[in-house]
Amino acid sequence: MKSEPLRPLTKRLRTRHWVALDVVAALVGGWIATMRVLNAYHDYDPHRRGYPEPTSTQPTVALLAVAVLAVALVLRRARPGWAVGLVLAAWAVVVGAAGETTIALALGGPFVVLVSMAAVYSAAVAYPPRAGLAALGVGLFGGALWLLGSADLRRNAWLALLFVGTAWAIGYAVGRHRAYAAALREHHADLARSEFAEERLRLARELHDVIAHSLGVVNVQAGYGGFVLDERPEQAREALTAIRRISGETIREMRGLLGVLRADGPADRLPAPGLADLPALLARAAEAGLRVESSSSGDVRELPAGIQLSAYRIVQEALTNIARHARTTTGRVAIDYRADALAIEILDDGVGSGPATAGVEAYEPPYGHGLAGMRERVGLYDGEFSAGPLPGRGFRVAAVLPLRERVG
């Protein structure tokens, strides 16, 4: 078995690792912004542009804004909305408290823009589109506040708005991609659960058909063997031999069915029975004392494996019901190979009596789940199924399995 390929580094990092990186970025960025603010306070007009001297409170307010931005950077993954709100407050501080001094440039140039981009990106990734658009609006509004500040801030405002908008666009694309990937994984999980349920139902049907038919034959043979044991021991021995052979075949078939539940299943599985196995099925019915005439009509040809398996199981279950419930020793199986369907009819002259019915829903004798299982098999192919007593005496099972491909 091949080992799992090494995942990319970004896939191996946990949430705590990303938060730790944000904390480091907040500390480094906050330290750089603090140094820039202090330097701007001591040298407020290095290029002699006529900036006014900052007041003593302006650097304090600016440093408070640096702290707010650092907190916003740390919270952007867990609370993107709070982070965007804190960034807006920082934008306002840059303009209102230090808008006409170099402190505004020192603080607003790199740190406010970078933290704004990170916060808006996280909101676009985490929130639905409407909430993400609201976060974008808050970020753009904060950047637009620069238009109320100094000339240098106004010149950089458009660039800041462009950066914030780009960060939102990237976050929106990443968020939608993640949402699609999550929905796709859920869809695949639902599909796998559905396929698993269908496989369980199929196995249940197969096991029911195999066990019901084989045990029905074994029951008849055992009863016959016990009846003739004293007077005709040779016939009793033949009955026991038949029981041994049928039980062995049943064990092998059950082992093949259950093999799909094991890792080594494919090696143990037997080929699914089909129409070519009907003569052997009729021979086993004969061993149980049921004489069955068989006939086929139409263009005999190779059919899809699923159709053949369903046809085989329908005949098997119908013969089992005859042997166990009909109180007769004769039956008839007719297979009609039509151009667009396979038609199956099983008749007996047993104790079934009463008005004929068009469907199993209207007539369900106490045969267990046999008729329901046949109806389910036919339903898999959108076919037609009917079962019910014949007028006077006997019982009829009929199924039509379409050969066209199912749509949808």
N, C-alpha and C positions, 0 to 999 in steps of 0.2 A: 504493500500500500504506500502510495506516495505521501511524503510529509506535506503538511500545510505550508503553502508558500509564505515567505516573510512579508508581513504587511508593511505598508509605508509608515514612516515615522509618525506622520500626522494621524494615522489610524491607531497607532499604539499608545498615543498620549491620552490620558484620562482627563476628566474635567478638572480635577485638582491640579494637574500639570499646567493646563492652560491658565487657570486662575493664578498659579504661582508666577507664570510668565507675565501676566498682567500686573501683578504686584511689583515685579522687578522693573517693568517698563514704567510704572507709576513712580517708583522711587527715583529711577534714573532721570526720567523726564522732569519730575518735580524738582530734583536737585539742579538740573540745568536751567530750568525756568527761574528758580530762586536766585541763582547766580546772575542771570541776565537782569532780573528786576533790581537787585542790589547795585549792580554795575550801572544801570540806567539812572538810579537815584543819585549816585555819586557823580556821574558824568552825563548829565541830562541833555546836553546839546553839543555832542562831539563835532558835528559838521557845521556848527554855527548857522543853523537854520531859523533861529529865533524862537525855539521852543521855550515855554515858560518854565520857571523853576518849580519842581514838584513840591507839594506840601508834605509835611511830615506824616500825614495820615494816608497819603496815596500808596506808598510802598507797603504799608500794613494791610490795606485793603487788597492790593495786588497779590501779596503773599497768601492772603486768605483765599483768593480765587485760585491760586496754584494748588492749595490743599483741596479745594472743592473739585478741581479737575482731576487730581490724583484719585480721589474717592470715586469719582464717576468712572474712571478707567478701570478700577478694581471691580465695580459693580456692573459693568456693562453686560456681562454674560448672565448673571443671576437676575438682575433688575434692569433690563435695557431702558424701560420707560423712565425710571428714576435717573439713570445716567444721562439721558437726553435732557431732562429737566434741569439737572445740575449744570450741564454744559450751557444751556440757555442763560442760566444765572451768571455763569462766568463771562459769556459774551457781553451781557449787560454791564458787568463790572468793568470790563476792559474799556468800554465806551464811556460809561458814566463817571467812573472814579478816576480814570487816567487817560481819557480820550485825547487830550491835547498835549500829552507829554510822551517822551520816549519810552516810558514804562509801558504804555499801551502797545507799542511795537514789540518791546522785549517779551511781553507776556502773550500778546495776541498773535504774533507772527507764526511760530511753530506749534506751541503747545495747545492752544485753544483749537486750532484747526485739526491737528492730529487726533486729539481726544474726541472732537466732534465727529470726525470721520469714523472712528472706532465705535462710538455710541450709536450713530445712525445706522451703520452697517449691522451691528448686533440686533437692533430693533427690526430692521428689514428682514433679517434671517429668522428671528424668533416669532414675530407677530404675523397675523394675517395681513393681506395686502392693504386693507383700509387703515389698520393701526400703523403699518409701516409707512404709509403715505403721511399720516399725522406726524410721525417722528421726523420724516423728511421736511415737512412744513415747519416744524419747530427749529430744526437745524438751519434751514434757509432763512428763517426769520432772525435767528441769532446772527447769522452772517450779514444779513441786510442791515443790522444795527451799526455795522462798521461805516455805513454811508453817513452816519451822524457824527462820526469822529473826525480825527485830523485828516489832512490831505493824504498822508501816507497810508492811513487806514482805508480811506476811500479808494485809493489806487489798488490796494490789495483785496478789496472786498469781492470783486468779481472772480478773482482766482480762488478765494476761499469758498465762494458759492459753488464754483465748478468742482472743487475737490469734494465737498460735502455731497453734491448730487451724484458724482461718480461712485462714491462709497455706497450710497443708497442703492444705486443700480446694480452694483456687484452683489450687495447683500440680498437684494430682491431675487436675483438670478440664483444665488446659492440656496436661499430659502425655498424657492419653488422646486429646485432640483432635489433637495432633501425631502420635501413633502411628496414629490412624485416617487422617489425611491422608497419611502416608507409605505406609500399606498401600494406600490408594486410588490413589496415584500409581504404586505398583508394579503394582497390578492393571491400571491403564490402560496401563502400559508392556507388560505381558504380553499384554494384548488387542491392542495395536498390533502387537507382534511376531507374534502369531498371525495377525492379519489380513494382515500383510505376507507371511507365509509362504504363506497361502492364495492371496493375489493372485499370488505368484510361481508357484505350482502351476497356477493357472488360466491364466496367460499361457503357461506351458510347454505345457499341453494345447492351447491355441488355436494356438500357433505350430507344434506338431507336426502338428495336423490340417491347418492351412493348407498347410504346406510339404510334408507327405507326399502330400496329395491332388494339389496342383498339380504337384509334381515327378514324381509318377507319371504324370499325363496328359502332361506335357512329354516324359518319357522315351519313352512310347509313340509320341507324334507324331514325335519326333526319329528313332526307329528306323524308323517307317513312311516318313518323308520320305527317309531315307538309302536305303531299299530301292527306292523308286520314282524316285529322283532322275534316273537316266539314261534310263529308259524312259518315265516319265510325269511330266515336270517340272511340269505344271500341278498335279497332286495333291501333289507335293512342296512347291510354293509354298503350297498351301492348308494343309499341315501346318505350315509355317513361320509363316504368318499366325496359325494357332491358337496356336502356341507364344508368339508375341509378345503376343497378346491375353491369354492365361492368365497369362503372367508379369507383365504389367502389372496385372492384377487382383490377383494375389498380392502384388505390391509395395504396392499401395494398402491391402490388408487388413492386411499386416504393419505398415505405417506407422500405421494406426489402432490396432493392438494395442500397439505400442511407444509410442504417444502418451501412454499413461497414466503412463509413466515420466518424461515431460517436463512442465515447468511449463505449456507451451502445448498440452498433450495434448488437452484437450477440443475445441479448435478443429479438430484434424486427425483426430479419431476418426470412423470410419464406423459407421453403425448395425449392431448385431449381426445376423447372418443368422438367419433363422427358417424356419418351414414354408413361408412364401410364396416363399422363394428356392429351394425344392427343384426346380422346373422348370428353372431356370438351371443347377443342379448336375447334373441329369440330362442337360441339353444338353451340358455340358462332358464328361460321361462318354461321350456318344455320339461326340464329336469324337475321343475316345481309342479308338473302335472298340467300345465297350461299349453294347449295346442293353438298356435297362432299362425294364421295364414297371412302372408305378406305379398304385396304387389307394388309395382312401381310403374308410372306412366310418364310420358313426356320425354323431353330431351335430357337423358341422364348425363350429368356432367359434374365436374369438380366445383364445389361451392365454397364460399368463405368459411373459415374455420369456426367463427362465431355462430353462423347459421347452422352449421352441421352439429356443433355441440348442443345448441338449444333444441334442435330437432331430436337428437339422440336422447336428451334428458326428458323431453316431453313424452316420447314413446316409452322410455323406461318407467317414468312415474305412472303413466296410464296403465301399463302392464302390471305394475305393482298393485295398483288399486283393484285391478281385475282379480289378481290372485288372492288378495286379502279380503275383498269386500263383495265381489260380484256373485260368488257362489256358482261359478260356472267353470268349465274347463276349456272353453273355446273363445277365440277372439280373432280380430282381423286388423291388420295394419296396412294402410294404403298411403303411398308417397307419390305425389304428383309434382313433377318438375315443370313448372310453368315458365313462360318467358321472363316474367318479372317477379316471380314469387315461388316459394316452396310451400305446398299445401300438404298437410298431414291429417289423417283421419284414423282414429282407433275406435273400433266397435266391439261390443260384446253382447251376448244374449243372456246376461245375468239377471239379477233381481231388480235392477233399475226399472221403475215403472212410473207412469204419470205423464203429464203433459210435457212436451219438449220445451226447452227454454233457449233463448238466444244468447245467454251469457251466464258466466259463473256467478255474477253478482246476484242473479235471481234464484240460483240453485246451488247450494253449497252443502253436499252431504257430509256426514261426519267422517271424512277421510283425513283429518289433520290439516296440514298446510300444503298438501300435494297440488290441488287445483290452483290455489293462490300462487304457488311457485311457478306453475305453468303459465299462468296469466302474466306474471312479472317477466318471465323470459320473453314472451311474445311482445309485451309492452316495450321492451328494450329496443325493438325494431319497428315500433309503431305498426304492429301487425294486428290481425283479427283472431280472437279466441272465443270459443263457445264450448260449453260442456253441460250435459244434462241428460235426463232419462229419455228414452225413446218411447213412442206410443206402444202400449202393451207390455213390452219386456225389452230389457237391454239398456245400454248406456253408450253415449257417443261423446268423444272428445275430438275437437277439430281445431286446427290452428293454421294460419296463413302467415308466413314470414316473408315480407317483401325483400327483394334482392337489390332494390335501388339503394343508393347512398342516402343516409339521413341528412337532412338539412338543419343547421342550427346546432 
